[in-house]
Amino acid sequence: MPRNGMLFVLIGLVAASHLPCPALGAVTYTSGVASGDVTETGVILWTRVDQVAQLAAQVALDSGFQQLIQSLPVMASSETDFTVKIEVGGLQPETRYFYRFVQGAQDTEAMPAVSATGTFRTAPLLDRQANVRFAYSGDSEAGFQPFTLLDAVRQEDPDF
């Protein structure tokens, strides 16, 4: 191959290595979902998948996502070990929300790969007094899985 041809091949390989790879198929959500840093009007949502993928973080007022209020695009890439974290704003204080991550929501021919559903409640306004229920636990030894203690915590319906 002439030197100029080799140069174009090398430039093409370097350029291609910086492009996002298309997803290989339906993702697997390898670490569940989580929410944190909840404020009166915002939250950070998190999940991890097993490959490069375009996802949407969906936030709704109901667990069936019929009252969808936000759907925010987020990209899982190898640079972040396929972990995605997105800040959601514009929420109402002291309100229960449901969230999930969806791959392929815009693709009408394929069934979307949907994560588990999580829930959080936004904090009350700073100048408003409110009762708060919370639970805490120490480290859990992996050998004791499944963690039945967490079932009891869930039944208590803590705010955090």
C-alpha positions in Angstrom: 0.0 0.0 0.0 1.4 3.5 -0.8 2.4 5.6 2.1 -0.5 8.1 1.6 -3.0 5.2 1.6 -1.6 3.9 4.9 -1.8 7.4 6.4 -5.5 7.6 5.5 -6.2 4.2 7.1 -4.4 5.3 10.3 -6.3 8.5 10.4 -9.5 6.7 9.9 -8.7 4.2 12.7 -7.9 7.0 15.1 -11.0 8.9 14.2 -13.2 5.8 14.5 -11.8 5.0 17.9 -13.3 8.3 19.3 -16.8 7.7 18.0 -19.4 6.1 20.3 -20.0 2.5 19.4 -23.6 1.5 18.7 -25.1 -0.8 21.3 -24.7 -4.5 20.7 -28.3 -5.2 21.6 -30.5 -5.0 24.6 -28.6 -3.8 27.7 -28.5 -5.6 31.0 -28.8 -3.3 34.0 -26.0 -4.8 36.1 -26.3 -2.8 39.3 -29.9 -1.8 39.7 -30.9 1.9 40.0 -30.2 4.5 42.7 -31.2 8.0 43.6 -29.4 10.4 45.8 -28.6 14.0 46.7 -32.3 14.8 46.8 -33.2 18.4 47.3 -36.5 20.3 47.2 -36.4 20.5 43.4 -33.8 18.0 42.2 -32.2 14.6 42.4 -29.3 12.6 40.9 -30.2 9.3 39.3 -27.8 6.5 38.6 -27.6 3.1 36.9 -25.0 0.9 35.2 -25.3 -1.3 32.1 -23.2 -3.9 30.4 -22.3 -2.1 27.2 -22.3 1.2 25.3 -25.9 2.4 25.0 -28.1 5.5 24.6 -30.6 5.5 27.5 -33.3 7.8 28.7 -33.8 8.5 32.4 -37.6 8.8 32.9 -39.3 10.5 35.8 -43.0 10.1 36.5 -45.6 10.8 39.1 -46.9 7.2 39.0 -45.3 3.8 39.0 -46.9 2.9 35.6 -45.2 6.0 34.0 -48.6 7.2 32.6 -47.8 10.7 34.1 -44.3 11.0 32.7 -42.9 14.4 33.5 -39.3 14.1 32.2 -37.3 11.8 29.8 -33.7 12.8 29.7 -31.1 11.3 27.3 -27.9 9.9 28.8 -25.1 7.9 27.2 -23.4 4.9 28.8 -19.8 4.6 27.6 -16.7 2.6 28.4 -15.0 5.8 29.7 -17.4 5.7 32.7 -17.4 1.9 33.0 -21.0 2.0 31.5 -22.2 3.9 34.6 -24.6 6.8 34.0 -25.4 9.5 36.4 -27.8 12.4 35.6 -29.0 15.4 37.5 -32.7 16.0 37.3 -34.1 19.4 38.1 -37.4 21.3 37.9 -39.2 19.0 40.4 -41.9 19.9 43.0 -41.0 20.0 46.7 -42.3 17.2 49.0 -43.5 15.0 46.1 -43.1 11.3 45.5 -41.6 10.5 42.1 -40.8 7.2 40.3 -37.9 6.7 37.9 -36.4 4.2 35.5 -33.9 4.0 32.7 -35.0 2.9 29.2 -33.0 1.8 26.2 -34.6 1.9 22.8 -37.7 4.0 23.9 -37.7 5.8 20.6 -37.3 2.6 18.5 -40.8 1.4 17.7 -39.6 -1.9 16.2 -37.8 -3.2 19.3 -39.0 -3.7 22.8 -37.2 -1.3 25.1 -34.8 -2.6 27.7 -36.2 -1.2 30.9 -34.5 -1.0 34.3 -36.1 -1.7 37.6 -38.3 1.2 38.9 -37.0 3.3 41.8 -38.7 6.0 43.8 -37.7 9.0 45.8 -39.5 11.9 47.6 -38.2 15.5 47.2 -37.4 17.4 50.3 -39.9 19.9 51.8 -39.1 23.6 51.3 -36.4 24.8 53.7 -38.8 27.1 55.7 -41.4 24.3 56.2 -41.3 21.9 59.1 -42.0 18.3 58.2 -41.7 14.9 59.8 -39.2 12.6 58.3 -38.8 8.8 58.5 -35.5 7.2 57.9 -33.8 3.9 58.3 -30.1 3.0 58.6 -28.1 -0.2 58.8 -24.5 -1.2 59.1 -22.5 -3.2 56.7 -24.1 -6.3 55.2 -22.0 -9.5 54.8 -22.5 -10.8 51.3 -22.9 -14.3 52.6 -26.2 -13.3 54.2 -28.0 -12.6 50.9 -30.8 -12.1 50.3 -30.9 -9.3 52.8 -34.3 -9.9 54.4 -33.8 -7.0 56.8 -34.2 -4.7 53.8 -37.7 -6.1 53.2 -38.7 -4.9 56.7 -37.1 -1.5 56.0 -39.2 -1.2 52.8 -42.4 -2.0 54.6 -41.7 0.9 56.9 -41.7 3.2 53.8 -38.9 5.6 55.0 -38.3 8.9 53.3 -34.7 7.9 53.1 
